[in-house]
Amino acid sequence: MDEKINKAIEYYTFKSNEIQTFVNSKNNLSVEKIIECGEELLILENKITALEVAKEN
């Protein structure tokens, strides 16, 4: 089970970094796009946190 959790954490971390890189590499994003990316990051970070808690238990 730990292997599946680790793979999921790795995947969500990769996706989070991908979004952060996208936002940081652009200088002409609309407010709506920045908010959309922020919401996606929030969801990913919540999933990562939940998986880390599950891994500890």
N, C-alpha and C positions, 0 to 999 in steps of 0.2 A: 504494500500500500504506500509505503514511503516513497518508492520509486515513482509512482504515478503522481503523488503530490509534488515531488521535486520537479518532475517534467512540467507540470502545470504552472508552478511558480516560475520556472525558467521561461516558459512561453509567455506568460503574462508580463514578466519583467521585460522581455524582448519587445513586446508590443508597446509597452509603456515608453521604453526608450526610443522606439521608432516614432511615436507621436511627439515626444519632446524634441527630438532632432528635427522633425518636420517643422514644428512651430518656431524653433530657434533659428532655422535656416532661412525663414521667410521674413521679409520686412514690409510686406504689403498685404497682410491677412486682414480680412474684415473682422469686425467685432463678433459677428455671428459665428465665424469659423473658429475664432479663439475660444469662445464660450463652448462650442461643440467639442473641440479638442479637450478642453478642461473637464467637461462632463465625462468624456471617454476615459480620461486619465483617472478621474475619481472612481469610476466603476472598476477599472483595472487595479487600482491601489487597494480598494476594498476587497477584491477577490484575492489579491496577494496576501493581505493581512489575515483573511479568513483561512487561507490554506496554511499559513505559518502557524496559526493557532491550532489548527487540526493536526499539524505535524508534531507539535509539542505534546499533544494528548495522545 
